[in-house]
Amino acid sequence: MALVEVRKVTKTFKKGEHEITPLREVGLEVEQGDFVSLMGSSGSGKSTLLNLIAGIDRPTAGEVWVNGQDITKLSRTQLAHWRAANAGYVFQTHNLIPVLTAWENVEMPLLLLPLSAAERRKRVGIALEAVGLSDRADHYPRQLSGGQEQRVGIARAIVANPTVVVADEPTGDLDAETTEQILQLLVRLNRELKTTLLMVTHDPHAASVAHRRLRLEKGQLVEAMAC
Amino acid sequence: MLKFAPYIMKSLWRHRARTVLTVSGTAVALFVFAFIGAAERGLADMTRGQQAERTLIVFQANRFCPSTSRLPQDYEVTIRKVPGVADVLPMQVYVNNCRASLDLVLFHGLPAERLPAWRELRLLQGNRDEFDTRSDAALVGEAVARRRGLKPGQRFTIGDITVTVVGTFAAATPAEENVLYTHLEFLQRARGNRLNEATLFEVRLQDAAEPEQVARSIDELFREDRVPTDTRPKGVFQASVVGDLIELIGWANYLGYACLGLVLSLVATTAVMAVQDRVREHAVLQAIGFSSPRIFGMVLSEGILICLVGGMLGVGTALMVLWWSQLAVGTEGVTIALGPSWWLLFQGLAISLLIGVLAGITPAWRAATAEIVTALRAE
């Protein structure tokens, strides 16, 4: 069984009087250690699919299995506990807690797990080192550049050693040079830590660093051609 | 939840001006509430309890201020014979001001040798024996002593009365600590050589006696005598004397409740603003694994913390002022002590906690139940 299995997932939204169905009976399998990129036009449902896999949204129909568990059957609170242990989320930008230092931001997900203070310290140290920001641990988000903020966000997403890490346009707000640094960081994490990664992007270049490139078109997933 | 304390504290500190203003507003309101609570408690202490119900006060009929009540001292012998009476204490009362006052000085003159049997006093300073042997001696209640800066050995004059302070005492009830005890005869002489007159009689009842019935019997005895009497249980007597003050305190209670309403609205506004400011932040926390109950608890904690800090500041300051000033509001020789108490502290903190919960519950619920995806899109 694949690590992530999306089975006949449909998602319907109400927008005013209209009903929108960005995902229609979508199926997807992601193996352990895969790096998958998802592309598609705006409103194609790629972020919606990512949110369903990360357990922060629920499908209208269908199932999402992660590591042998159907997460669509979990209650709201159970799903929160599942996210804490199994899902890492990298946001587009500006999603660090502004009143916390880089270290404290990265530590937040660990506070939800039964870990000792010493274990937390060790894991945060490793995560910050992995993203090359050990020397910025005491800095607040406002004292970091956009790229550094995003690296802290990545450290926060991987610190609990989750089953799957999802990234929603992680380079969407960054300049070309910083984008390259973040992409190389994601590649390295996938290669060295065997982190399973799903990344939504508009950018064909960003998508090209993944092992698999998928496109969402008219509510359906199709394999994208290599650049 | 303690693990999240740094985040909660830093979140409050993020909008420090707003937090400080809310805490200050809470403190001021709880300060007023504690003061009103102290007056209410002083009143309750005065009108309730064994002594208030099982001790009668015999006063001259149709008189209010102690200086106008003049009962023949030989009434004591007659009162002793009334069925149900266990003991009788003649007392001369002198008060520096018959009107409502915050600095009432109240002299109680009674037979020195009978003081231990009638009053449970704990000597704090001075010499109890000197009180028995010295005719102008005065034992001074702790509240008056602190308010007036009196110490053993000092001479103290008020109006045409000068006494020598031989000791200070603490008593079972705070109102008692606003009294200066002197010899009965000393006070009688000082007030114009009225050696055969007493302001009032305190009557202690036998266990089985019915207070109302004994009171009626006493008044019946003196109805046609030289001076008719008005006898009532001590609590009822004191409550009737300070009737106007009771009404004022009753009105002040509404002011206290209004203060609590103000705090509720103040803290609720702050909590709502704090949640509105952080819709996206709470969504991020939920996305990384924070459950709805945990978000609920964290937001609620912020409201509770503001209220508790404000409550501690306000109630704590009020208690310190009450302790330091030993205030007593009184009229016509009866005082209501405004003293600090553990109960006031407990009540103030419990109310702060309750207001914190009430103020934070709706914003916390909104933060906890927000849809993550929708909230992540919020600006």
Interface residues (C-beta under 8 A of the other chain):
Chain A: N51 A54 I56 D57 R76 T77 A80 H81 R83 A84 A85 A87 G88 Y89 F91 N95 I97 P98 V99 L100 E104 M108 P109 L111 L112 R156 A157 A160
Chain B: K3 F4 P6 Y7 K10 S11 W13 R14 R280 E281 V284 L285 Q286 A287 I288 G289 F290 S291 S292 P293 R294 I372 V373 L376
